[in-house]
């Protein structure tokens, strides 16, 4: 089977799967390589494959990259079931979900031309959205009009919509694309308050001047978090019509060349018998990637932005800050860190079937409640970061959290956020930030000879 991969209205290359050999392959179009401003899809898929890479190795790399575009969990099951496709069929799922993925990529059969596949946009009212939110126990939220409308990785219920003049639409026209992600409250009762939780963490990051996606809270009347897509840009055309530019970005697993199963540093779990197996994504792997000048045009800037992201996860108690919750813009010049998203205080749910350990360790410590000066100093040492920089950023961001929290809570409550959850998140952040301020000055006192 072959699928054409498109980006920015141009053919990028051909994705192929040989069922008899169980092998994937990907080859760029010569016209794409010669195009001004052309970019490779990611560090693991350069224009020219590594000369020592054999067919099986190439197949594994290709599968890992493209499989990371698919949804996870129940959404993946729904997509497979509705379309009578095995959930392990990467090509089959990309065929039915590939009109709109995260980033710029689109997938079609070789004979199809996206420019000739226009269809009218389908309006979505608040009343219908409210009904579908309530019907989720009986009907998957990702399925609308008999079609799976979700092609974005992750476990939470979410819907991609296009907004124009205040009206929301489900789009079919390849010239358009969704500009918003809508996330209702989870159906699981132990996760109640998630919309307010994420709303507060995202807005806290914005208040600290960290690069983060814009969010609002909408009631239909059920609460739904609305996230502006940073991988989309609405632009007018010469004909006066609206056009949505898709911006290429990749998630952390794609950047590191890891399968989706390795999005956590401990991919086999926290059990005593496997907790020392740390083959998955880690802060060290990311910082090593960003330190490579052949991949990142400005390593110092990117490493600092990533460090601030990592510090913020500890301060808000985000125990699910894994590699697929980190993205990078991918352009001809290389990778740059994209705005943050999926920022959630996981510690407020600790003890309710939610992990209470970090997805990626600070030093060797996965316990967000016990990150010591030694742990931060170890991370700095292992990643060629100045201890003074780490200590300064940790103390500065922690103090800024404490400074803005009271006013932010009042502001968000006025915008419809649920007060009980606001207070619970505030309690966690206050505790985490207070401990970080205590620890920060001690980082400089850790003897380098200990490492």
Buried (B, 14 or more C-beta within 10 A) or exposed (E): BEBBBBBBBEBBBBBBBEEEEEBBBBEBBEEBEEBEEBBBBBBBBEEEBEEEEEEEEBBBBBBBBBBBBBBBEBBBBBBBEBBEBEBEBBBBBBBBBBBBBBBBBBBBEEEBEBEEBEEEBBEBEBEEBBEBBEEBEEEBBBBBEEBBBBBBBBBBBBBBBBBBEEEBBBBBBBBBBBBBBBBBBBEEEEBBBBBBBBBBBBBBBBBBEBBBBBBBBBEBEBBBBBBBBBBBEBEEEEEEEBBBEBBBBBBBBBBBBBBBEBBBBBBBEEEEEEEEEBEBBBBBBBBBBBBEEEBBBBBEEBBBBBBBBBBBBBBBBBBBBBBBBBBBBBBEEBBBBBBBBBBBBBBBBBEEEBBBBBBBBBBEBBBBBEBBBBBBBBBBBBBEBEBEBBBBBBBBBBBBBBEBBEEBBEEBBEEBBBEEBBEBBBBBBBBBBBBBBEBBEBBBEBEEEEE
